[in-house]
Amino acid sequence: MPLPITSPAGDSVRSLHLSDFDLRFDRYRLIQPKADLLMARSLAKYDQLAPVIYCQLEGSLVLIDGFKRLRASRTLKGITSLQARLLEVDEHAAKAAIFNLNLVTSKPNELEESWIIYALVHDDGLPQTEVAQMLGRHKSWVNRRLALIERLTEEAREALRLGLLTPTQAHHLTQLQRCNQNAAMQSATEHALTSRELSETVKLLQSASTQEQTQFVLEKPREAIRQSQDNYVHQWDPRLSTAGNRAAKRLGFLLDTAAKMNHWLRLTGRSELQACDRPILLPSFVKLQNEASILIEATTDFIKELQQP
């Protein structure tokens, strides 16, 4: 016997047919097939436990929260309607509600948060300061989330929305330049790479110093990963002199190390470190910054020499 849905006094809860909902906001929620399957099993066993949330915009009943429940209901026989609660908000507030309701009902998804912020800033033209105020966040947080979705290509965004790309895989792709993301995504699809394998593939693409290396990683990602599992090993290049091979070995090791450090600094460094680590590590990072500046200057001059006839 289905459990009754309870709601606070005064709530406007009604039964709506599955076809009544306007799904214009579903592009801000990611489709994850496994989660949809679990929701379908829950509905089949327990029926609907909580009402979905909708608002009225331009005469349409626009779904705000409950996209998984709606998709799952459409796969089950005998379910033709859902209990729904009206939320009286305008379009801007509805998008903010998607964000806030997601905080309450499930673990927040960073890319879904980014998508909502992207819509408020780019589609609705709201300044980042106003978006930050609406969501109860700092402007810098909004800026970081916005940059995350902006780093993805249009193709990657669509694959992510349709569930062809997992949020974790999308995170890995954002580490690449946009011009390389589609090729990496295609390679991951063709070779059915796991999220971990895609992460390793992305690191190898970042450290690739030639077009041949990049092509090898894309065409044979698992073989490339196996070759780089331990420390960087330079393969002797018969086209180079002894000195050239020594330079290539140092360059490969440096690029590999730099890619790993760049990944750590951009994505995980700030969250991993404790307060006690900062004063101890600071001098070393300052030294790294100085050495990197000197290296950039020396490399710039050397590239000019190499480019001369």
Secondary structure, 3 states (H helix, E strand, C coil): CCCCCCCCCCCCEEEEEHHHEECCCHHHCCCCHHHHHHHHHHHHHHCCCCCEEEEEECCEEEEEECHHHHHHHHCCCCCCEEEEEECCCCHHHHHHHHHHHHHHHCCCCHHHHHHHHHHHHHHCCCCHHHHHHHHCCCHHHHHHHHHHHHCCCHHHHHHHHCCCCCHHHHHHHCCCCHHHHHHHHHHHHHCCCCHHHHHHHHHHHHHCCCHHHHHHHHHCHHHHHHHCCCCCCCCCCCCCCHHHHHHHHHHHHHHHHHHHHHHHHHHHHHHHCCHHHHHHHHHHHHHHHHHHHHHHHHHHHHHHHHHCC
